[in-house]
């Protein structure tokens, strides 16, 4: 499973609007009350909108009333029912002569971010009342959560609320960079753990803790990109799941699920692809080798070349290196050390990506001594956490280092033990034969006479 992903959180439903962004119910009621827009008074604009207003601030919108009839018109204003809305008149009288205009100012002081709709009613003498819809709402922000190398890529988000940190060996810490992207400047975001949300209790730390997960930041503002990071330090193997609550300043919450997989090391994760031993070589056998590679036969001084495949069939990334040792034959008979020095492997070390396959080159000078030459190639994995190695595989540990862990917010630095593990051994052998000289024909028939 890939560690890089792009998630999109829609914080709240999108505002359902009609025409100028007014709620459909107000449009239908407006049509029922006025029938058509043909009347003595024209309202500009026909609808009033207060969008993305912050609580506690005061916002104003101007409305212009124009008399398009040929006579004088008397008006009466019925203010909106909500206390957050106030109407201010620019003149005392509400008499409009033909072609005259009157300006009204609507003041809005929100106390929260909840949406509501109201109506400004203009009573016209000897005519149908004119209804001016008022829409007060906050648009739902779009929050995109980018993880891994996608933080530097262009934003191409897919909908989802699950953030997958991938798989690690037990003892390794999942540490994934995050980027929170929101272009809506009016939005503010907060992250809580599910436990804190249910208990209505928030501590003063600068990191959110949920089970084995830790996440930063805990709050940020929209209008750009905000960097973050999530960590997971598992105490047991298996799937780790944590639930975070993303709370928007629009009073809407969404869950964000973070999952991470902690696995135990297995010898089946990485293996060498070579020919298995057959009965032809069992009489001369190194018992620790599972397979062999025969480089062929050549004259003294000639080079031998062959290949060896290493495959990673797991979802983990491993660091490997190879080394060559002397071959241990039957009755503890060992080969000459020159055979070990003559064999080289390229590349000698590297990284195995999940599901990858690496071809190694085996090269030897062959040597000058006639006969059979053998050596053993060992495949070893580095930086394997000690706690991820099962008890029945401890005999494969050939080295161990103690290092300090990386710094994680809210946790003290601890020491870790990283092991070097022997995965497999392969027997490599080649034959050097001295050149043979043949004379053809083996005799010459000489013609001669008796003289």
Secondary structure as GFF3:
##gff-version 3
##sequence-region A 1 451
A	DSSP	beta_strand	5	10	.	.	.	ID=ss1
A	DSSP	alpha_helix	24	34	.	.	.	ID=ss2
A	DSSP	beta_strand	41	44	.	.	.	ID=ss3
A	DSSP	beta_strand	47	51	.	.	.	ID=ss4
A	DSSP	beta_strand	58	67	.	.	.	ID=ss5
A	DSSP	beta_strand	73	78	.	.	.	ID=ss6
A	DSSP	beta_strand	85	89	.	.	.	ID=ss7
A	DSSP	beta_strand	95	96	.	.	.	ID=ss8
A	DSSP	beta_strand	101	109	.	.	.	ID=ss9
A	DSSP	beta_strand	116	124	.	.	.	ID=ss10
A	DSSP	beta_strand	130	137	.	.	.	ID=ss11
A	DSSP	beta_strand	142	147	.	.	.	ID=ss12
A	DSSP	three_ten_helix	148	152	.	.	.	ID=ss13
A	DSSP	beta_strand	158	159	.	.	.	ID=ss14
A	DSSP	beta_strand	162	169	.	.	.	ID=ss15
A	DSSP	beta_strand	174	182	.	.	.	ID=ss16
A	DSSP	beta_strand	188	193	.	.	.	ID=ss17
A	DSSP	alpha_helix	194	199	.	.	.	ID=ss18
A	DSSP	beta_strand	208	210	.	.	.	ID=ss19
A	DSSP	beta_strand	213	216	.	.	.	ID=ss20
A	DSSP	beta_strand	219	221	.	.	.	ID=ss21
A	DSSP	beta_strand	224	232	.	.	.	ID=ss22
A	DSSP	beta_strand	238	248	.	.	.	ID=ss23
A	DSSP	beta_strand	253	263	.	.	.	ID=ss24
A	DSSP	beta_strand	270	273	.	.	.	ID=ss25
A	DSSP	beta_strand	275	276	.	.	.	ID=ss26
A	DSSP	beta_strand	291	298	.	.	.	ID=ss27
A	DSSP	beta_strand	304	312	.	.	.	ID=ss28
A	DSSP	beta_strand	318	326	.	.	.	ID=ss29
A	DSSP	three_ten_helix	330	332	.	.	.	ID=ss30
A	DSSP	alpha_helix	337	342	.	.	.	ID=ss31
A	DSSP	beta_strand	343	346	.	.	.	ID=ss32
A	DSSP	beta_strand	349	352	.	.	.	ID=ss33
A	DSSP	beta_strand	357	364	.	.	.	ID=ss34
A	DSSP	beta_strand	371	385	.	.	.	ID=ss35
A	DSSP	three_ten_helix	386	388	.	.	.	ID=ss36
A	DSSP	three_ten_helix	391	396	.	.	.	ID=ss37
A	DSSP	beta_strand	397	404	.	.	.	ID=ss38
A	DSSP	beta_strand	415	432	.	.	.	ID=ss39
###
